[in-house]
Amino acid sequence: MEIDTYVKQYVESVEKKESKDPGTKSFSTVREWSNDKFARAKLAFIVSVAKPVENVLKVYQTDKPMIHFLAKDLEDLMRTTMEGFVRVKWRQLPHQTNYVMLMLQTKTTTKGISMLI
């Protein structure tokens, strides 16, 4: 995240004609990003979502048989990711072991969503 300071300095130097404008599409994308007030927040969001996914992917980069752990790991990944955005209450339904009830609690109402896992 510290690199954004240097990127902004470079974009400013190109705009002041101190550096040569590369004239590429990727530079115009970087220029747009450097003018975005929420760029750091967007990057922080992406990093916060990508880190848990990366950890799961690292575990499964092996020749060992890992498929029997996949369902539980994906459930945990989904649960931790969703808990970062909404207040959730998970409970296992006693009569349906392959369904999980997810209660989304908002200020005005509570909605129940059944999801096949």
C-alpha positions as CSV (number, residue, x, y, z in Angstrom):
1,M,0.0,0.0,0.0
2,E,3.0,2.3,0.4
3,I,3.6,2.2,-3.4
4,D,0.6,4.4,-4.0
5,T,2.6,7.5,-2.9
6,Y,5.2,6.8,-5.5
7,V,2.6,6.1,-8.2
8,K,0.9,9.4,-7.5
9,Q,4.3,11.2,-7.6
10,Y,4.9,9.7,-11.0
11,V,1.5,10.6,-12.4
12,E,2.0,14.2,-11.1
13,S,5.4,14.4,-12.8
14,V,3.9,13.2,-16.1
15,E,1.1,15.8,-15.8
16,K,3.7,18.5,-15.1
17,K,5.6,17.3,-18.2
18,E,8.7,16.5,-16.0
19,S,8.4,12.8,-17.2
20,K,7.4,11.4,-20.5
21,D,3.8,10.3,-20.9
22,P,3.9,6.6,-21.9
23,G,0.6,7.0,-23.7
24,T,-0.6,3.5,-22.9
25,K,-4.0,2.2,-21.7
26,S,-2.4,0.9,-18.5
27,F,-1.0,4.3,-17.6
28,S,-4.4,6.0,-18.2
29,T,-5.9,3.4,-15.8
30,V,-3.2,4.2,-13.2
31,R,-3.9,7.9,-13.7
32,E,-7.6,7.3,-13.1
33,W,-6.8,5.3,-10.0
34,S,-4.5,8.0,-8.6
35,N,-7.3,10.6,-8.9
36,D,-9.8,8.3,-7.1
37,K,-10.3,9.5,-3.5
38,F,-11.3,6.0,-2.4
39,A,-8.5,4.1,-4.1
40,R,-6.8,3.1,-0.8
41,A,-10.1,2.0,0.7
42,K,-10.8,-0.1,-2.4
43,L,-7.4,-1.7,-2.2
44,A,-7.8,-2.4,1.5
45,F,-11.1,-4.1,0.8
46,I,-9.7,-6.3,-1.9
47,V,-6.8,-7.3,0.3
48,S,-9.1,-8.1,3.2
49,V,-11.1,-10.4,1.0
50,A,-8.2,-11.9,-0.9
51,K,-6.1,-12.9,2.2
52,P,-8.4,-15.7,3.5
53,V,-8.9,-17.0,-0.1
54,E,-5.2,-17.1,-0.6
55,N,-4.7,-19.0,2.6
56,V,-7.2,-21.7,1.5
57,L,-5.6,-21.9,-1.9
58,K,-2.2,-22.4,-0.4
59,V,-3.5,-25.4,1.7
60,Y,-4.8,-27.1,-1.4
61,Q,-1.6,-26.7,-3.5
62,T,-0.4,-30.2,-2.7
63,D,-0.3,-33.7,-4.2
64,K,-2.0,-35.1,-1.1
65,P,-5.7,-36.0,-1.3
66,M,-7.4,-32.9,0.2
67,I,-10.9,-33.2,-1.3
68,H,-12.4,-34.5,1.9
69,F,-11.5,-31.2,3.6
70,L,-12.8,-28.9,0.8
71,A,-16.5,-28.6,1.9
72,K,-15.6,-27.6,5.5
73,D,-12.8,-25.2,4.4
74,L,-15.1,-23.5,1.8
75,E,-17.9,-23.2,4.4
76,D,-15.4,-21.6,6.9
77,L,-14.2,-19.3,4.1
78,M,-17.7,-18.2,3.2
79,R,-18.7,-17.8,6.8
80,T,-15.7,-15.6,7.8
81,T,-16.1,-13.5,4.6
82,M,-19.8,-12.9,5.1
83,E,-19.3,-12.1,8.8
84,G,-17.1,-9.2,7.7
85,F,-20.0,-7.6,5.9
86,V,-23.3,-8.7,7.6
87,R,-24.3,-9.8,11.1
88,V,-25.0,-13.4,10.7
89,K,-26.3,-16.2,12.9
90,W,-25.5,-19.7,11.7
91,R,-27.2,-22.8,12.9
92,Q,-27.3,-26.3,11.6
93,L,-30.9,-27.6,11.0
94,P,-31.4,-30.8,13.0
95,H,-33.4,-32.6,10.4
96,Q,-31.4,-31.6,7.3
97,T,-27.7,-32.1,7.7
98,N,-26.8,-30.8,4.3
99,Y,-28.6,-27.4,4.8
100,V,-27.5,-24.5,6.9
101,M,-29.8,-21.8,8.0
102,L,-28.4,-18.3,7.7
103,M,-30.2,-15.6,9.5
104,L,-29.4,-12.1,8.1
105,Q,-30.2,-9.6,10.8
106,T,-30.8,-6.0,9.7
107,K,-32.2,-3.1,11.7
108,T,-35.7,-3.4,10.3
109,T,-36.2,-7.1,9.7
110,T,-34.7,-10.6,9.9
111,K,-34.7,-12.8,6.9
112,G,-33.9,-16.5,6.8
113,I,-32.1,-18.0,3.8
114,S,-31.6,-21.7,3.4
115,M,-28.4,-22.6,1.5
116,L,-27.4,-26.0,0.2
117,I,-23.9,-26.9,1.4
